[in-house]
Amino acid sequence: MSLNKFKKGDMVKVLSGKDKGKTGKVLKTIPDRERIVIEKINIVKRHRRPDQKSKGGVLEKESSIHVSQVGLMCSKCNTPVRIRSKKLEDGKKVRICVKCGDVINVG
């Protein structure tokens, strides 16, 4: 599974796991571990000790999810799709939806 198909700001849909069916925006990519962090997906609880700056307690935050468990959402198809990359005449590399052939933009 190639990680370079996911960029920060992309809309993705979770295909498997406890959050199956939910959609969210990519907040961060972790290329060396092939994982991404998605907004409001895979929420975990972390217990934090109080210190001089913060009160402490139980904090909820997003944890990473493996790229094989998510699919990139096409804005035209409105479904999770596979993508291909294509070079345009001006040398720019773009991502293309396999289903409809539309260019997938970040955001």
C-alpha positions in Angstrom: 0.0 0.0 0.0 1.5 3.3 -1.1 1.3 6.1 1.4 1.9 8.9 -1.1 -1.7 8.7 -2.2 -2.8 10.4 1.1 -2.1 14.0 1.7 -2.9 16.3 4.6 -6.4 17.7 4.2 -7.8 14.8 2.1 -11.2 13.3 3.0 -11.0 9.6 3.7 -13.5 6.8 4.7 -12.6 4.1 7.2 -13.1 0.7 5.5 -12.4 -1.6 8.5 -12.0 -1.5 12.3 -14.0 0.0 15.1 -14.7 3.2 13.2 -15.8 1.5 10.0 -18.0 3.7 7.8 -16.9 7.0 9.3 -15.3 9.8 7.2 -12.8 12.4 8.3 -10.0 14.7 7.2 -6.3 13.6 7.3 -4.5 15.6 9.9 -1.0 14.0 9.7 0.8 11.3 7.7 3.5 9.0 9.1 5.3 7.6 6.0 7.9 5.3 7.7 5.1 3.4 9.6 2.5 3.6 6.8 0.0 5.2 9.1 -2.2 8.4 9.1 -4.0 10.4 11.7 -7.6 11.3 10.9 -9.8 13.9 12.6 -12.2 12.4 15.2 -11.3 8.8 14.2 -9.7 6.2 16.4 -10.0 8.2 19.6 -8.0 6.8 22.5 -7.8 7.9 26.1 -4.5 9.0 27.6 -4.1 9.5 31.4 -2.0 12.5 32.2 -0.4 13.5 35.5 -0.9 17.0 36.7 2.0 19.3 36.6 2.6 23.0 37.0 1.2 23.9 33.6 -1.8 21.5 33.2 -4.4 20.0 35.5 -4.0 16.5 34.2 -6.8 13.8 34.0 -8.0 11.7 31.2 -7.4 13.2 27.7 -8.9 12.0 24.5 -6.9 12.3 21.3 -6.7 10.8 17.8 -4.5 7.8 17.3 -3.0 6.7 14.0 -4.6 4.2 11.7 -3.0 2.0 9.0 -3.4 3.2 5.4 -4.8 -0.2 4.3 -7.9 0.5 6.5 -8.9 3.7 4.7 -10.0 4.7 1.3 -9.6 8.1 -0.4 -13.0 9.8 -1.0 -13.7 11.1 -4.5 -15.7 14.4 -4.5 -17.5 13.5 -7.7 -18.3 9.8 -7.0 -18.8 10.5 -3.3 -17.4 7.0 -2.5 -14.0 5.7 -1.4 -12.0 4.9 -4.6 -8.6 3.7 -5.8 -6.4 6.3 -7.5 -3.9 6.5 -10.3 -1.2 9.2 -10.8 -0.8 10.9 -14.1 1.6 13.5 -15.4 0.0 16.5 -17.2 1.6 18.3 -20.2 3.1 20.9 -18.0 4.9 18.3 -15.9 2.6 18.5 -12.9 1.7 15.2 -11.2 -2.0 14.7 -10.3 -4.1 12.0 -8.7 -6.9 10.6 -10.9 -10.0 8.7 -9.7 -10.2 5.2 -11.2 -14.0 5.1 -11.3 -14.8 8.5 -12.9 -11.5 9.8 -14.2 -11.8 13.1 -12.2 -8.8 14.8 -10.8 -8.7 14.6 -7.0 -7.7 17.8 -5.3 -6.4 18.2 -1.7 -9.1 19.5 0.7 
